[in-house]
Amino acid sequence: MMESKQNQVLNAERVQALETWLRTTGTKLTQVNGQRKYGGPPEVWDGPAPGARCEVFVSQIPRDTYEDVLIPLFSSVGPLWEFRLMMNFSGQNRGFAYGKYGSPAVATEAINLLHGYVVEPGFRLSVRRSTEKRHLCMGNLPAATRQEELLQVLRVLAEGVERLSLKAGPGIEGVSAIVVFSSHHAASMAKKGLVEAFKKKFAIIVSVKWQSAAKPSADEQHKLPKSLAPSPVKPPRHILPSQPSGPPPRLARPQSTPLGFCRAVGGPTAPPAPSSTFQGPPASPVPALSPAMLLSTLCEANGVGQPFYEIYYSHAGPDGFLYFTYEVCVPGTSAPFRGLVPILPGPTAPSMWEEAQRAAAQQVLHRMYSNELAP
């Protein structure tokens, strides 16, 4: 118990050393989604963005070791395109990080040189290839499912869907799909919500799991101990203040569910008529902007003012996500939207509020466009 409390106490000297290093080197770090990020790319980068197998996963990091030690260490192998250190509420790191290089060869060299490196007495780093899981396998889809229609459905129900491929045949019940996402975070969030979304919207039970990864190569087959990353620290229950943003540019209404997919699952071939005149702006290509901006734009297009968010911390889940309840009041609607959203831990209340707002706005948009609650 005493050790647990000590692990949550910041080492003031280490924090000061980090701040001094940031000032003297001009290095910029950004905090987002429970992690502190360098680069992606850095200000000076000569070359294309990294492809697959360029990222390494680093664990067994002392909790009070920060970027002033880690970035120079991993940059000694080759230029870093990005370095992400996972953080908890106490301001300490969570014991693991991700470093991305410009090529798989440099990432392999980092594994060979830095795996087992003694970063301080009693702490040997574990360095291996990052899996960067971005592929989900969806099963038990209707036999009449078409690739283009399913892609449109998934882009309505989840963020970051890039492409998919269907597969069917002996030993496969119904139709299965391999769905590729833009990031591991997007895939992880979709994995948590798609089963319930398909059950609610189409009354079918699909399976969603990670697509099996390829076998690691010989240079990656280290016997590694498990990461000692702790569970997130529960913060006190409190309300996070609303932070309205300025009016965004006008966007298009998100795509509705394709009629072909409705037929495939035995549903109606036309959506029910909405019970109000709350309409989106005219159709046009949709830029990749946040759900909060899309919701704000929808309200602006209808001249009803900006939505108001009330967001409360609920609990920490065993999956490492923090859960927040929300109530979103949209002017002109008959009732507020309420729900529960999972987010990754963040170092500050404003960063967590922003992520919870994004997730809440996404749920509100899905409910409005699927007519679950008529505006």
C-alpha positions in Angstrom: 0.0 0.0 0.0 2.8 2.4 0.9 4.6 1.5 -2.3 1.4 2.2 -4.3 1.2 5.7 -2.7 4.9 6.4 -3.4 4.4 5.4 -7.1 1.8 8.2 -7.4 4.1 10.9 -6.0 5.9 13.0 -8.7 9.7 13.3 -8.6 10.1 17.1 -8.6 13.7 16.8 -9.8 12.8 14.7 -12.8 9.9 17.0 -13.8 12.2 20.0 -13.5 14.8 18.2 -15.7 12.2 17.6 -18.3 11.0 21.2 -18.3 14.6 22.4 -18.6 15.3 20.1 -21.5 12.2 21.2 -23.3 13.2 24.9 -23.0 16.9 24.4 -24.0 16.2 22.1 -27.0 12.9 23.8 -28.2 11.3 20.4 -28.3 7.5 20.5 -28.5 5.2 17.9 -26.8 1.4 17.7 -27.2 -1.0 15.9 -24.8 -3.8 14.0 -26.3 -5.9 11.0 -25.3 -3.9 10.0 -22.3 -0.5 10.3 -24.0 2.2 12.9 -24.5 3.3 13.0 -28.1 6.5 14.3 -29.9 6.5 14.7 -33.6 4.2 12.9 -36.0 6.1 14.3 -37.8 8.6 16.6 -36.0 9.2 20.1 -37.4 12.3 19.0 -39.3 11.6 15.8 -41.2 13.1 14.8 -44.5 11.2 12.0 -46.2 7.8 10.4 -46.5 5.6 9.3 -43.6 6.5 5.9 -42.2 4.7 2.8 -43.4 4.0 -0.5 -41.7 6.5 -2.1 -39.2 8.3 1.2 -38.4 7.0 1.4 -34.8 8.5 -0.1 -31.7 6.7 -0.8 -28.4 8.8 0.2 -25.3 7.8 -1.1 -21.8 9.4 -1.5 -18.4 10.0 2.3 -18.3 10.5 3.7 -14.8 7.5 5.8 -13.9 9.5 9.0 -13.3 11.6 8.7 -16.5 10.4 11.2 -19.2 11.1 12.4 -22.7 14.3 14.2 -21.8 15.9 10.7 -21.3 13.8 8.6 -23.7 13.8 10.7 -26.9 17.6 11.3 -27.0 18.1 7.6 -26.3 15.8 6.3 -29.1 17.0 9.1 -31.4 20.6 7.8 -31.0 19.5 4.8 -33.3 18.0 7.0 -36.0 15.6 10.0 -36.4 12.3 9.6 -34.7 9.2 10.4 -36.7 7.1 10.2 -33.5 7.4 9.3 -29.9 4.3 8.7 -27.6 4.7 8.3 -23.9 1.5 7.0 -22.1 0.6 9.2 -19.0 -1.7 8.8 -16.0 -3.5 11.3 -13.8 -0.6 11.7 -11.4 1.7 13.1 -14.0 3.8 10.0 -14.1 4.1 7.8 -17.2 2.3 4.5 -17.3 5.4 2.4 -17.9 5.2 2.2 -21.7 5.7 4.2 -24.9 5.7 3.9 -28.7 8.5 5.1 -31.0 8.1 5.4 -34.7 11.1 5.5 -37.2 11.3 6.3 -40.9 11.8 2.7 -42.0 11.4 -0.9 -40.7 15.2 -1.3 -40.8 15.8 1.5 -38.3 13.0 0.1 -36.1 14.7 -3.3 -36.2 18.0 -1.7 -35.2 16.4 0.0 -32.3 15.0 -3.4 -31.1 18.4 -5.0 -31.4 20.3 -2.2 -29.7 17.9 -1.1 -27.0 16.1 -4.2 -25.9 17.4 -4.9 -22.3 19.1 -1.4 -22.1 19.6 -0.4 -18.4 17.9 3.0 -18.3 18.6 3.2 -14.6 19.7 0.7 -11.9 17.1 -2.1 -11.7 15.2 -1.1 -14.9 15.9 -2.8 -18.2 13.8 -1.6 -21.1 11.8 -4.0 -23.2 11.7 -3.0 -26.8 9.9 -5.0 -29.5 7.9 -4.4 -32.7 4.6 -2.7 -32.2 1.6 -4.6 -33.5 -0.2 -1.4 -34.5 -3.5 -3.3 -34.7 -5.8 -1.6 -37.1 -7.8 -4.5 -38.6 -11.1 -5.9 -37.2 -12.8 -9.0 -38.3 -16.6 -8.8 -38.4 -18.5 -12.0 -38.6 -22.1 -13.3 -38.9 -23.1 -10.6 -41.5 -26.1 -11.3 -43.8 -25.4 -13.4 -46.9 -26.7 -10.6 -49.1 -24.2 -8.0 -47.7 -22.4 -6.0 -50.3 -19.0 -4.4 -49.8 -19.9 -0.8 -50.8 -23.1 -0.8 -48.7 -21.4 -2.2 -45.6 -18.6 0.4 -46.0 -21.1 3.2 -45.9 -22.8 1.7 -42.9 -19.6 1.5 -40.9 -18.6 5.0 -41.8 -21.9 6.2 -40.2 -21.4 4.0 -37.1 -17.7 4.5 -36.5 -14.8 6.8 -37.1 -11.6 6.2 -39.0 -12.9 3.4 -41.4 -10.6 3.3 -44.4 -11.6 0.2 -46.4 -12.9 -3.3 -46.0 -13.0 -6.6 -47.8 -15.6 -9.3 -47.7 -15.0 -13.1 -47.5 -17.4 -16.0 -47.6 -17.1 -19.7 -48.3 -17.0 -23.2 -46.6 -16.6 -23.0 -42.8 -17.7 -19.3 -42.7 -21.1 -18.7 -41.2 -22.8 -15.9 -43.2 -20.4 -13.3 -44.5 -17.3 -12.0 -42.8 -15.5 -8.7 -43.4 -12.0 -7.4 -42.6 -12.2 -3.7 -41.8 -9.1 -1.5 -41.9 -9.1 1.7 -39.7 -6.9 4.7 -39.8 -5.4 4.1 -36.3 -5.3 1.6 -33.5 -7.4 4.0 -31.3 -10.2 4.2 -34.0 -10.2 0.4 -34.3 -10.3 -0.1 -30.6 -13.3 2.3 -30.2 -15.1 0.6 -33.0 -14.5 -2.8 -31.5 -16.2 -1.6 -28.3 -19.3 -0.2 -30.0 -20.1 -2.0 -33.3 -21.8 -5.1 -31.8 -24.3 -3.0 -29.9 -24.8 -0.6 -32.8 -25.7 -3.4 -35.2 -28.0 -5.0 -32.6 -29.8 -1.7 -32.0 -30.0 -0.5 -35.6 -30.5 -3.7 -37.6 -31.6 -6.3 -34.9 -28.7 -8.6 -35.9 -25.9 -10.0 -33.8 -22.5 -9.7 -35.4 -19.1 -10.7 -34.0 -16.2 -8.2 -33.9 -12.7 -9.2 -33.0 -9.1 -8.3 -33.8 -7.9 -9.7 -37.0 -5.1 -12.2 -36.3 -1.6 -10.6 -36.8 1.1 -12.1 -38.9 3.9 -14.1 -37.2 6.8 -12.0 -35.9 10.0 -12.2 -37.7 13.2 -13.6 -36.1 14.5 -10.2 -35.1 11.4 -9.6 -33.0 11.2 -12.9 -31.1 12.4 -11.8 -27.7 11.1 -13.3 -24.6 9.7 -10.3 -22.8 8.1 -9.8 -19.4 4.6 -8.3 -19.3 4.4 -4.5 -19.0 3.8 -3.2 -15.5 1.4 -0.5 -16.7 -1.0 0.2 -13.7 -4.8 0.7 -13.8 -5.8 4.3 -14.2 -6.2 6.3 -11.0 -9.8 7.2 -10.2 -10.2 10.9 -10.2 -12.9 12.5 -8.0 -16.4 12.8 -9.4 -16.9 16.3 -10.8 -18.4 18.2 -13.6 -16.1 19.5 -16.3 -17.0 23.1 -17.4 -18.4 23.6 -20.9 -16.0 24.9 -23.4 -18.0 26.2 -26.5 -15.9 26.6 -29.6 -16.2 29.1 -32.4 -18.5 28.4 -35.4 -16.9 25.9 -37.8 -17.2 25.9 -41.6 -20.4 24.4 -43.0 -20.3 20.6 -43.6 -22.5 18.1 -45.3 -24.9 15.9 -43.4 -23.3 12.4 -42.8 -24.3 9.6 -45.1 -27.5 7.7 -44.1 -27.7 3.9 -44.1 -27.8 2.4 -47.6 -31.1 0.9 -48.6 -29.4 -2.2 -49.9 -28.0 -3.0 -46.5 -31.4 -2.5 -44.9 -32.8 -5.1 -47.4 -29.9 -7.4 -46.7 -30.8 -7.6 -43.0 -34.6 -7.8 -43.7 -35.3 -4.2 -42.6 -37.4 -1.5 -44.3 -36.3 -0.2 -47.6 -36.9 3.4 -46.7 -36.1 5.2 -43.5 -39.0 6.5 -41.4 -39.8 10.2 -42.0 -38.4 12.5 -39.3 -40.8 14.2 -37.0 -39.4 17.6 -37.4 -37.8 20.0 -39.9 -34.3 19.7 -38.3 -32.3 19.2 -41.5 -28.6 19.1 -42.4 -27.0 21.4 -44.9 -26.9 20.5 -48.7 -24.9 17.5 -49.7 -21.2 18.1 -50.5 -17.9 16.2 -49.8 -17.3 15.8 -46.0 -13.9 17.0 -44.6 -12.4 14.9 -41.9 -13.4 17.0 -39.0 -14.5 16.1 -35.5 -18.1 15.0 -34.5 -18.3 18.0 -32.2 -17.7 20.3 -35.1 -20.2 18.4 -37.2 -22.9 18.7 -34.5 -22.0 22.4 -34.1 -22.4 22.9 -37.8 -25.7 21.1 -38.0 -27.0 23.4 -35.3 -25.6 26.5 -37.1 -27.2 25.4 -40.4 -30.6 25.3 -38.7 -30.1 28.6 -36.8 -30.7 27.1 -33.3 -27.4 28.1 -31.6 -24.7 25.9 -30.2 -25.1 22.6 -28.3 -24.4 22.7 -24.5 -22.5 19.8 -22.9 -22.5 18.6 -19.3 -20.0 15.8 -18.8 -19.3 13.9 -15.6 -16.7 11.3 -14.7 -18.4 7.9 -14.0 -15.8 5.1 -13.4 -12.6 3.4 -14.6 -13.1 0.2 -16.5 -10.9 -2.9 -16.4 -10.1 -2.3 -20.1 -8.1 0.8 -19.2 -10.8 3.2 -20.5 -12.4 5.9 -18.3 -16.2 6.2 -18.6 -18.0 9.5 -18.6 -21.7 10.3 -18.5 -23.0 13.1 -20.7 -26.0 15.3 -21.2 -26.1 17.3 -24.4 -28.8 19.9 -24.9 -29.4 20.8 -28.5 -31.6 23.9 -28.9 -34.8 23.0 -30.8 -34.9 19.4 -29.7 -37.6 18.0 -27.4 -35.2 16.4 -24.9 -31.5 16.3 -24.0 -29.4 13.5 -25.2 -27.9 11.4 -22.5 -25.4 8.5 -22.5 -22.1 7.0 -21.5 -18.8 7.2 -23.4 -15.4 5.5 -22.9 -12.2 7.5 -23.4 -8.5 6.9 -22.8 -7.0 8.6 -19.7 -5.7 12.1 -20.1 -3.2 14.1 -18.1 -5.5 17.1 -17.6 -9.3 17.9 -17.1 -9.5 20.0 -20.3 -7.9 17.3 -22.5 -10.4 14.7 -21.0 -13.3 17.0 -21.5 -12.4 17.5 -25.1 -12.2 13.8 -25.8 -15.4 13.1 -23.9 -17.1 15.9 -25.9 -15.9 14.3 -29.1 -17.3 10.9 -28.2 -20.6 12.3 -26.9 -21.1 14.4 -30.0 -20.5 11.3 -32.1 -23.2 9.4 -30.2 -25.6 12.3 -30.5 -25.1 12.5 -34.3 -25.7 8.8 -34.7 -28.9 8.9 -32.7 -30.2 11.9 -34.5 -29.6 10.5 -38.0 -30.9 7.0 -37.1 -34.1 8.7 -35.8 -33.8 7.0 -32.4 -34.7 10.4 -30.8 -36.6 12.8 -33.1 -35.2 16.3 -32.8 
